[in-house]
Amino acid sequence: MSDTQTRCGVVAVLGAPNAGKSTLVNQLVGQKVAITSAKAQTTRARMMGIALHTSDDAETQMILVDTPGIFAPKRRLDRAMVSAAWEGAEAADAVLLLVDPVKQRRHELEPLLEQVAQRPERKILVLNKVDVAKKEPLLALAQELGEKVEFETVYFVSALTGDGVPEMKEALAGMMPEGPWMYPEDQVSDASERLLATEITREQLYQQLHEELPYDSAVRPEKYIQRKDGSVEIHQQIVVMRDNQRAIVLGKGGSRIKEIGKAAREELSELLGQKVHLFLHVKTDERWSEDKEMYEEMGLDWKS
């Protein structure tokens, strides 16, 4: 760290489910800290990414709170996720509202706009997917949303390709208050390696099983052992609600769970910088979504 001014603040990343929040957080941080999936409502607990920005006069640390997509909650798990999203916006120095202009999800976007409009934090509108959206409707949408909420500025980005992200990152850094950094320079997330490991496995469940496996699944950490040879041994439990879902996860002769484990193990080895021994097993529990301990493991409030 040099003698230049330091800044540090919190940015809450809000949006309807599947708007691209986790992808954007990963872009801002410069590496993967949050799981992504084509399945809506992938993010369950708030996962912080820590982004750094250096300018001529300041070195800035931004704590990015990647919140679950805000939607109309029906079950206890849904309510806990929405509660976590709004908690993530509290005490933020800026609120970033990310909107997918292609799949606008108006039924979820409209109530979100109403709530964001009431918040005191500085607000930024970010329209995602400029790489695929048509320009004229994009500009019309920006104007329409700007009439409903007092945004300080609007950015057009592609969270997937990174287009427009550096300019937006620079603007966010300028909004952060002066102060010491909250985390070491080389830390990119506040998520423990144990939690990150379960998230990576859950991402593989979604990517490999797509529509075959509904949203009603979870990954529980069981053991996380650092071996003397420098490798790490990880044991996890995949929990589903019905026996037929268990059969889907296992696959014929255990082929599917082997593929899930192989992909998760390779990604974890790269992220952790060490050899990973990953052991997965599948359990059926039709009431897991009412399990208080499970919520605590996911960083969610069971009482929500």
C-alpha positions in Angstrom: 0.0 0.0 0.0 1.4 3.4 -0.9 0.9 6.8 0.9 -2.0 7.7 -1.4 -5.5 8.1 0.0 -7.4 4.9 0.8 -11.1 4.4 0.4 -13.3 1.6 1.5 -17.0 1.0 1.3 -19.9 -1.4 0.7 -21.8 -1.9 -2.6 -25.1 -3.9 -2.5 -25.8 -5.6 -5.8 -29.6 -6.0 -6.2 -31.8 -7.3 -8.9 -34.4 -9.8 -10.0 -33.4 -13.4 -10.0 -31.0 -14.4 -12.8 -30.2 -10.8 -13.8 -26.5 -11.6 -13.8 -25.5 -10.4 -10.3 -23.0 -13.1 -9.5 -21.4 -12.8 -13.0 -21.0 -9.1 -12.5 -19.5 -9.5 -9.0 -17.0 -12.0 -10.4 -16.1 -9.5 -13.2 -15.5 -6.6 -10.6 -13.4 -8.8 -8.4 -11.4 -10.2 -11.3 -11.9 -13.8 -10.4 -14.7 -16.2 -9.4 -16.1 -15.6 -5.9 -19.8 -16.3 -6.6 -21.5 -19.2 -8.4 -23.5 -18.6 -11.6 -26.2 -20.7 -13.2 -28.9 -20.4 -15.9 -31.3 -21.5 -13.2 -33.0 -18.5 -11.4 -32.3 -17.9 -7.7 -28.9 -19.6 -7.7 -27.5 -17.4 -4.9 -28.9 -18.2 -1.5 -26.8 -16.4 1.1 -25.0 -13.1 0.7 -21.5 -13.8 -0.7 -19.1 -10.9 -0.5 -16.6 -10.2 -3.2 -13.8 -7.8 -2.5 -12.8 -5.6 -5.5 -9.8 -3.3 -5.6 -9.4 -0.2 -7.7 -6.3 2.0 -8.1 -6.4 5.6 -9.4 -3.9 8.4 -9.4 -5.1 9.7 -6.1 -6.7 6.8 -4.3 -6.5 3.0 -3.6 -10.1 1.7 -3.1 -11.4 -1.5 -1.6 -15.1 -2.2 -2.4 -17.0 -4.9 -0.4 -19.5 -6.2 -2.9 -22.5 -7.8 -1.3 -23.9 -10.3 -3.9 -27.5 -10.7 -2.7 -30.0 -13.4 -3.6 -32.4 -12.3 -6.3 -35.4 -10.5 -4.8 -38.7 -12.2 -5.7 -42.1 -12.9 -4.3 -41.4 -15.4 -1.5 -43.7 -18.5 -1.0 -41.8 -20.9 1.2 -39.6 -20.5 4.3 -36.4 -20.8 2.1 -37.7 -18.1 -0.3 -38.4 -15.8 2.7 -35.0 -16.3 4.2 -33.3 -15.6 0.8 -35.3 -12.3 0.3 -34.6 -11.3 3.9 -30.8 -11.9 3.2 -31.0 -9.7 0.1 -32.4 -6.7 2.0 -30.0 -7.2 4.9 -27.2 -7.0 2.3 -28.4 -3.6 1.2 -28.4 -2.2 4.8 -25.4 0.1 5.6 -24.2 0.1 2.0 -22.5 3.2 0.6 -24.1 2.5 -2.8 -26.9 0.3 -4.2 -26.4 -1.1 -7.6 -29.6 -2.2 -9.3 -28.8 -4.7 -12.1 -31.5 -5.2 -14.8 -31.7 -7.7 -17.6 -33.2 -5.8 -20.5 -33.9 -8.9 -22.5 -35.8 -10.9 -19.8 -37.1 -8.0 -17.8 -39.1 -10.1 -15.3 -41.4 -7.1 -14.8 -43.5 -8.9 -12.1 -40.3 -8.9 -9.9 -38.7 -5.7 -11.2 -41.6 -3.4 -10.5 -41.9 -4.0 -6.7 -38.1 -4.0 -6.5 -38.0 -0.5 -8.1 -40.6 0.8 -5.6 -38.5 -0.4 -2.7 -35.2 0.8 -4.1 -36.8 4.3 -4.6 -37.4 4.6 -0.9 -33.8 3.8 0.1 -31.4 6.6 1.2 -28.2 5.1 -0.4 -26.7 6.5 -3.6 -28.2 4.4 -6.4 -26.7 3.3 -9.7 -28.7 1.6 -12.5 -26.8 -1.0 -14.5 -28.4 -2.4 -17.6 -26.8 -5.8 -18.4 -26.4 -7.8 -21.6 -25.5 -5.0 -24.0 -23.8 -7.6 -26.1 -27.2 -9.0 -27.1 -29.8 -6.3 -26.4 -30.9 -3.8 -29.1 -29.8 -0.2 -28.6 -33.1 1.7 -29.0 -35.1 -0.4 -26.5 -32.2 -0.3 -24.1 -32.1 3.5 -24.1 -35.9 3.7 -23.7 -35.8 1.3 -20.7 -33.1 3.4 -19.1 -35.2 6.5 -19.4 -38.3 4.7 -18.1 -36.6 3.3 -15.0 -34.8 6.7 -14.4 -38.3 8.3 -14.1 -39.2 5.8 -11.4 -36.1 5.9 -9.3 -33.6 8.7 -8.7 -30.4 7.0 -10.0 -27.2 9.0 -9.9 -26.0 7.4 -13.1 -26.8 4.7 -15.6 -24.3 2.2 -17.0 -24.7 -0.2 -19.9 -22.5 -3.3 -19.4 -22.1 -7.0 -20.3 -21.4 -8.9 -17.1 -20.5 -11.9 -19.3 -17.9 -10.2 -21.6 -16.9 -7.3 -19.3 -17.9 -4.6 -21.7 -18.5 -1.3 -19.8 -17.5 -2.9 -16.4 -14.1 -0.9 -15.9 -15.9 2.4 -16.3 -18.6 1.4 -13.9 -16.0 0.1 -11.4 -14.2 3.4 -11.5 -17.4 5.3 -10.8 -18.2 3.0 -7.9 -14.8 3.5 -6.4 -15.3 7.2 -6.5 -18.4 6.8 -4.4 -16.6 5.0 -1.6 -15.8 7.0 1.6 -12.3 7.7 2.8 -11.1 5.2 5.3 -8.8 2.2 6.0 -9.4 -1.1 4.1 -11.4 -3.7 5.9 -9.7 -6.8 4.4 -6.1 -7.7 3.5 -5.1 -6.8 0.0 -5.0 -10.4 -1.3 -8.4 -11.4 0.1 -11.1 -11.7 -2.6 -14.1 -13.0 -0.5 -15.3 -13.3 3.0 -16.7 -16.8 2.3 -14.8 -19.6 4.0 -13.1 -22.2 1.8 -15.6 -24.7 3.3 -18.6 -22.7 2.2 -17.0 -21.9 -1.2 -16.5 -25.6 -1.7 -20.2 -26.4 -1.2 -21.2 -23.6 -3.5 -18.9 -24.9 -6.3 -20.5 -28.4 -6.0 -24.0 -26.9 -6.0 -23.1 -25.0 -9.2 -22.1 -28.2 -10.9 -25.5 -29.8 -9.8 -27.3 -27.0 -11.6 -25.0 -26.9 -14.7 -25.1 -30.7 -15.3 -28.7 -31.5 -14.4 -30.4 -28.3 -15.6 -34.2 -28.8 -15.5 -33.9 -32.4 -14.3 -33.2 -31.3 -10.8 -35.5 -28.7 -9.3 -34.4 -25.9 -7.0 -35.1 -28.1 -4.0 -31.6 -29.3 -3.4 -28.7 -28.4 -1.1 -25.1 -29.2 -0.5 -24.0 -29.7 3.2 -20.3 -29.6 4.3 -19.3 -32.6 6.4 -15.5 -32.6 6.7 -12.7 -30.3 5.5 -9.3 -31.8 6.3 -6.0 -30.4 5.4 -3.7 -33.4 4.8 0.0 -33.4 5.7 0.9 -33.8 2.0 -0.5 -30.3 1.3 -3.8 -31.5 -0.3 -7.3 -31.1 1.2 -9.9 -33.8 1.8 -13.5 -32.6 1.5 -16.6 -34.6 2.3 -20.0 -33.2 1.3 -23.6 -34.4 1.4 -26.0 -33.6 -1.5 -29.6 -33.4 -0.1 -32.7 -33.8 -2.3 -36.3 -34.0 -1.4 -37.4 -37.2 -3.2 -35.9 -40.6 -4.0 -36.4 -40.1 -7.8 -34.2 -36.9 -7.5 -31.6 -39.0 -5.7 -31.5 -41.4 -8.6 -31.1 -38.5 -11.1 -28.1 -37.1 -9.1 -26.5 -40.5 -8.9 -27.0 -41.4 -12.6 -26.7 -44.8 -14.1 -24.2 -46.8 -12.1 -23.1 -43.6 -10.3 -22.0 -42.0 -13.5 -23.6 -38.6 -12.9 -22.3 -38.0 -9.4 -18.8 -39.0 -10.6 -19.0 -36.3 -13.3 -20.3 -33.7 -10.8 -17.5 -34.6 -8.4 -14.8 -34.5 -11.1 -15.8 -31.0 -12.4 -16.2 -29.6 -8.9 -12.9 -31.1 -7.8 -11.0 -29.6 -10.8 -12.4 -26.2 -10.2 -11.7 -26.3 -6.5 -8.1 -27.4 -7.1 -7.7 -24.3 -9.3 -9.4 -21.9 -6.9 -7.6 -23.2 -3.8 -4.2 -23.8 -5.4 -3.9 -27.3 -4.0 -4.9 -30.8 -4.8 -8.5 -31.7 -3.7 -9.9 -35.0 -2.7 -13.7 -34.6 -3.0 -16.1 -37.2 -1.6 -19.9 -36.8 -2.3 -22.9 -38.8 -1.2 -26.6 -38.2 -1.7 -29.3 -38.2 0.9 -33.1 -37.9 0.6 -34.8 -35.6 3.1 -38.2 -34.3 2.2 -38.1 -31.8 5.0 -34.6 -30.4 4.6 -36.0 -26.9 3.7 -37.4 -26.8 7.3 -34.1 -27.7 8.9 -32.8 -24.9 11.1 -29.2 -26.2 11.0 -29.2 -26.2 7.2 -30.2 -22.6 7.1 -27.3 -21.7 9.5 -24.9 -23.5 7.2 -26.1 -21.5 4.3 -25.9 -18.2 6.2 -29.6 -17.6 6.2 -32.0 -16.7 8.9 -34.3 -19.6 9.7 -36.9 -17.3 11.3 -37.5 -15.2 8.2 
